[in-house]
Every structure is written in structure tokens, then in C-alpha cells.
Amino acid sequence: MKLNQTYPLMDLLDALTAASDNTRELAKQLKAEGRHMTVFTVYEAENMLSVSPHARVTLTRKESDGRWAGYMETSAYRDGERVPVAVNRKEYVLTANDDFSRFEIQM
């Protein structure tokens, strides 16, 4: 995603999902490698709930290494209401028990 470029809401959410690590795949990888812990990254959307088919998001600034902020418009017309939104990059820990029958996410 580029700053100051507008994306349809669903495209942005799909991109965040694609950029985030898949915990199922990580669990398979841990078991195959015989490891019991790994750190993974998730990109989380903040305040991006809308049923409008016109919803679009523009990220305007990078607030830190793990946070980008901007706004969402839901009107079909320009210069409509702008709702503050953000994308947060979070890191979590995925751990497995001794026989890989149970996995836990630690926040």
C-alpha cells in the first residue's frame, strides 16, 4: 500500500490479509521443522467497518514503524464524511505443545 493513494475498502482488507502470516501454515511449518515457537506478524485494520459499496480508504501518514493512519470515505461522492482509520502491524507468538496437538497464540 502506498501513502496518499485511495483503495477500495475490500481491496485494502484483502491486501492486509495477504500480508499477514497464516497461522495454519506456520503451525504446519513448526511441526515439520520440529520447532515449538515462532513469532508472526498480523496487519490489523482499525475502524474500517462499513457496508457501503463505495467505501474507500486513504492512508495519509506513517505514525510509527507499526502504524499507518488515514481516513475512510463511504459516500459515492467526493468530499463526503471522513472517518479516521489506521492499520497496525502486530507481532504475536505461536507456540506448540510437545506433541504438536495443541497450538496457542500469545499476545
C-alpha positions in Angstrom: 0.0 0.0 0.0 1.2 3.5 -0.8 0.5 6.6 1.2 -1.9 9.1 -0.2 -3.4 6.6 -2.6 -7.0 5.7 -2.3 -8.1 2.0 -2.3 -11.5 0.3 -2.3 -12.1 -0.9 1.3 -12.3 -4.6 0.3 -9.1 -4.4 -1.7 -7.3 -2.9 1.3 -8.6 -5.5 3.6 -7.6 -8.3 1.2 -4.1 -6.8 1.0 -3.8 -6.8 4.8 -4.9 -10.4 4.9 -2.4 -11.4 2.2 0.4 -9.5 4.0 -0.3 -11.2 7.4 1.2 -14.5 8.3 -1.1 -17.6 8.0 -1.2 -19.3 11.4 -2.2 -22.7 9.9 0.7 -22.7 7.5 3.0 -21.6 10.4 1.7 -24.5 12.5 2.5 -27.0 9.7 5.9 -25.5 9.3 6.7 -25.7 13.1 5.7 -29.3 13.1 7.7 -30.2 10.0 10.8 -28.4 11.5 10.3 -29.8 15.0 10.2 -26.3 16.5 7.8 -25.3 19.2 7.7 -21.5 18.9 7.7 -18.7 16.3 6.9 -15.0 16.0 4.4 -14.0 13.4 3.0 -10.7 12.0 -0.6 -9.6 11.5 -1.8 -6.4 9.9 -4.9 -5.2 11.7 -7.5 -2.7 10.3 -8.7 -0.2 12.9 -12.1 1.4 12.5 -12.7 0.1 9.0 -16.3 -1.2 9.3 -18.7 -0.2 6.5 -21.4 -1.8 4.5 -21.2 0.9 1.8 -20.3 -0.4 -1.6 -18.5 3.0 -2.1 -16.2 2.7 0.9 -12.6 3.6 0.2 -9.5 4.1 2.3 -6.6 6.5 2.0 -3.6 6.1 4.4 -2.0 9.6 4.7 0.8 9.1 7.2 3.1 6.7 8.9 2.9 7.3 12.6 5.5 4.7 13.6 7.1 1.6 12.3 4.0 -0.4 13.1 1.1 2.1 12.5 -0.3 3.9 9.4 -3.2 6.3 9.7 -5.6 8.0 7.3 -9.3 8.1 6.6 -12.2 6.2 5.1 -14.9 7.7 2.9 -18.2 5.9 2.5 -20.1 8.3 0.2 -20.3 7.8 -3.5 -19.3 11.5 -3.9 -16.1 13.3 -3.2 -15.7 15.4 -0.1 -18.0 13.3 2.0 -17.6 12.4 5.6 -14.1 11.2 6.5 -13.8 8.6 9.2 -10.3 8.3 10.9 -8.8 4.8 10.3 -5.5 3.1 10.9 -3.5 0.0 10.0 -1.5 -1.6 12.9 1.3 -4.2 12.5 1.3 -6.5 15.5 3.6 -9.4 16.3 2.4 -12.4 18.2 3.9 -15.7 19.3 2.6 -19.1 18.2 3.6 -21.9 20.5 3.0 -25.7 20.2 3.0 -28.3 22.9 5.4 -31.3 22.9 3.4 -33.5 20.5 2.1 -30.6 18.3 -1.5 -31.5 19.2 -2.2 -28.0 20.6 -1.2 -24.5 19.5 -1.6 -21.3 21.4 -1.2 -17.6 20.3 0.4 -15.4 22.9 -0.3 -11.7 22.6 
